[in-house]
């Protein structure tokens, strides 16, 4: 008789808890998928940032080489400033994403 009561209680608890556990597992899977998507976006943004950084360095080196000539134009300096501002904006966006 005691075994019957225990078995009934076990079954009742199982019936109450099992759906909740299944729902939690589904939520965990959905959260994992969202995390994977966010990670992919972050990786793409990181690759884009690296590409822009590389481009910026190349441009800066070319501009610096141009500035060594006596005819360094103000436009060149403006381009350097604009590139630095672009890199700063991208770095700020990356910092925001990391938070």
PEPEHU-V286748 format. One record per residue. PSI is psi in degrees with one decimal (* if undefined). NEAR is the number of other C-alpha atoms within 12 Angstrom. Layout:
psi=PSI near=NEAR
psi=PSI near=NEAR
This chain:
psi=-44.3 near=7
psi=-37.6 near=8
psi=-38.0 near=10
psi=-44.1 near=10
psi=-44.8 near=11
psi=-43.1 near=12
psi=-39.6 near=13
psi=-42.9 near=14
psi=-45.2 near=14
psi=-46.4 near=15
psi=-41.8 near=15
psi=-45.2 near=14
psi=-43.5 near=15
psi=-43.6 near=15
psi=-32.2 near=14
psi=-38.7 near=14
psi=-37.0 near=14
psi=-46.2 near=15
psi=-37.7 near=14
psi=-41.9 near=14
psi=-43.8 near=15
psi=-41.8 near=15
psi=-41.8 near=14
psi=-40.8 near=14
psi=-41.3 near=14
psi=-42.3 near=14
psi=-40.4 near=14
psi=-41.9 near=14
psi=-43.9 near=14
psi=-41.9 near=14
psi=-40.9 near=14
psi=-40.7 near=14
psi=-41.4 near=14
psi=-41.2 near=14
psi=-44.0 near=14
psi=-41.8 near=14
psi=-42.8 near=14
psi=-40.6 near=16
psi=-41.0 near=16
psi=-42.2 near=14
psi=-43.4 near=17
psi=-41.6 near=21
psi=-41.2 near=17
psi=-42.1 near=15
psi=-39.4 near=22
psi=-43.2 near=21
psi=-40.7 near=16
psi=-42.0 near=20
psi=-44.8 near=24
psi=-40.5 near=18
psi=-44.9 near=16
psi=-37.5 near=24
psi=-43.6 near=24
psi=-44.5 near=16
psi=-41.9 near=20
psi=-43.1 near=26
psi=-43.2 near=18
psi=-46.0 near=16
psi=-40.7 near=23
psi=-42.2 near=24
psi=-42.1 near=16
psi=-41.8 near=19
psi=-39.9 near=26
psi=-38.7 near=21
psi=-40.8 near=15
psi=-36.9 near=19
psi=-16.0 near=19
psi=-16.4 near=13
psi=157.0 near=12
psi=-11.9 near=9
psi=38.2 near=13
psi=119.2 near=17
psi=158.3 near=16
psi=-29.4 near=13
psi=-36.4 near=14
psi=-43.7 near=23
psi=-38.2 near=19
psi=-40.6 near=15
psi=-41.0 near=20
psi=-45.2 near=26
psi=-43.4 near=18
psi=-40.8 near=17
psi=-42.4 near=24
psi=-40.5 near=21
psi=-39.8 near=17
psi=-46.4 near=19
psi=-41.1 near=24
psi=-43.7 near=18
psi=-42.5 near=17
psi=-42.0 near=23
psi=-39.0 near=21
psi=-41.0 near=15
psi=-42.0 near=18
psi=-42.3 near=22
psi=-41.3 near=15
psi=-42.3 near=11
psi=-34.9 near=16
psi=-24.7 near=15
psi=* near=8
